[in-house]
Amino acid sequence: MTRLTLPVAIALCVAALAGCASSPKSDFYTLSVAAPPASPPPAAPITVLIGAVSVPELIDRPQIVVNAGDNKVDIDEYARWADSVKSQIPRVIRADLAQQLNGARVAASPMGGDPAAAYRVQIDVQRFEAALGDAATVEVLWSVSPPGKGRRAEGRSTVRKPCTGPGFDAVVAAYSEALGAVSQDIAAAIRSRASP
């Protein structure tokens, strides 16, 4: 009886080890800051506070979601965000705005000082879609409220950036470029409010 049990146990162990050895590893991705455009510094240093960012529930998950047809998406278990998209988007827009508004103090959470003296930015991501090997599209409703009782600027930025390759690296890079373009629109609204 033991002679038959030992070979079966060894076979099960070998099968289990083979299964572990062949499982794919996960790749983790983060959005990056866009290259800064040449822009003149503001007349006086300004402070910008980015509020909470809303994103569609479909993309608010660890896996990267890509379109696979008109009514189909793929959720890849092995292509994951290193941090939630909901926290990466304000981080990237904060860094983009800091570069585009030379000398501006930009925060994505409450900061010291008088928040009433800051430009307040609200961001509502309507679309955050991509197709592998094609393009990434970002559509954002945003608003900029200047310090005091100034008139609020509102805008909609829809940006489509082509993917430079077939994989998830290219999708994430296209998303980063698209968010850089959205940041440029927001920066232009802030500059127009900051000009005398």
Residue pairs with C-beta under 8 A, 6 or more apart in sequence:
24 78
25 78
26 77
26 78
26 79
26 80
27 78
27 79
27 80
27 168
28 80
28 81
28 82
29 64
29 79
29 80
29 81
29 82
29 168
29 169
29 172
30 81
30 82
30 83
30 88
30 172
31 85
31 88
31 89
31 91
31 92
31 172
31 175
31 176
31 179
32 92
32 172
32 173
32 176
33 92
33 95
33 96
33 99
33 176
33 180
34 96
34 99
34 176
34 177
34 179
34 180
34 181
34 183
35 180
36 99
36 100
37 100
37 184
39 100
39 101
39 102
39 187
39 191
40 102
41 102
41 103
42 101
42 102
42 103
42 104
42 191
42 194
43 194
43 195
43 196
44 194
45 103
45 104
45 105
46 101
46 103
46 104
46 105
46 118
46 119
46 190
46 194
47 104
47 105
47 106
47 107
47 111
47 113
47 117
47 118
47 119
48 97
48 101
48 104
48 105
48 106
48 107
48 118
48 119
48 120
48 121
48 190
49 106
49 107
49 110
49 111
49 115
49 118
49 119
49 120
49 121
50 90
50 93
50 94
50 97
50 106
50 107
50 108
50 121
50 123
51 120
51 121
51 122
51 123
52 90
53 86
53 89
53 90
53 123
53 124
53 125
54 86
54 123
54 124
54 125
55 85
55 86
55 89
55 125
55 128
56 125
56 126
56 127
56 128
58 65
58 73
59 65
59 85
59 128
60 84
60 85
60 86
61 75
62 80
62 81
62 84
63 75
63 76
63 77
63 79
63 80
63 81
64 75
64 76
64 79
64 80
64 81
64 168
64 171
64 172
65 73
65 74
65 75
66 73
66 74
66 76
66 130
66 131
66 132
66 171
67 73
67 74
67 129
67 130
67 131
68 74
68 131
76 168
79 168
81 88
85 128
89 123
89 125
89 179
90 108
90 123
91 108
92 176
92 179
92 180
92 183
93 108
93 121
93 123
93 179
93 182
93 183
93 186
94 106
94 107
94 108
95 106
96 179
96 180
96 183
96 184
96 187
97 104
97 106
97 121
97 183
97 186
97 187
97 190
98 104
98 105
98 106
100 183
100 184
100 187
101 187
101 190
101 191
104 190
105 111
111 118
116 147
116 148
117 147
118 147
119 144
119 145
119 146
119 147
119 190
119 193
119 194
120 144
120 145
121 142
121 143
121 144
121 145
121 186
121 190
122 142
122 143
122 145
123 140
123 141
123 142
124 140
124 141
124 142
125 138
125 139
125 140
126 139
126 140
126 141
127 137
127 138
127 139
127 158
128 137
128 138
128 175
129 136
129 137
130 136
130 137
130 163
130 171
130 174
130 175
131 163
132 163
132 166
132 167
132 168
132 170
132 171
133 163
133 165
133 166
133 170
134 162
134 163
135 160
135 161
135 162
135 163
135 174
136 160
136 161
136 163
136 171
136 174
136 175
136 177
136 178
137 158
137 159
137 160
137 161
137 178
138 157
138 158
138 159
138 175
138 178
138 179
138 182
139 156
139 157
139 158
139 159
140 156
140 157
140 158
140 182
141 154
141 155
141 156
142 154
142 155
142 156
142 157
142 182
142 185
142 186
142 189
143 152
143 153
143 154
143 155
144 152
144 153
144 154
144 186
144 189
144 190
144 193
145 152
146 152
146 153
146 193
146 194
150 193
151 193
153 189
153 192
153 193
155 185
155 186
155 189
157 181
157 182
157 185
157 186
159 177
159 178
159 181
159 182
160 178
161 174
161 175
161 177
161 178
161 181
162 174
163 170
163 171
163 173
163 174
164 170
164 173
164 174
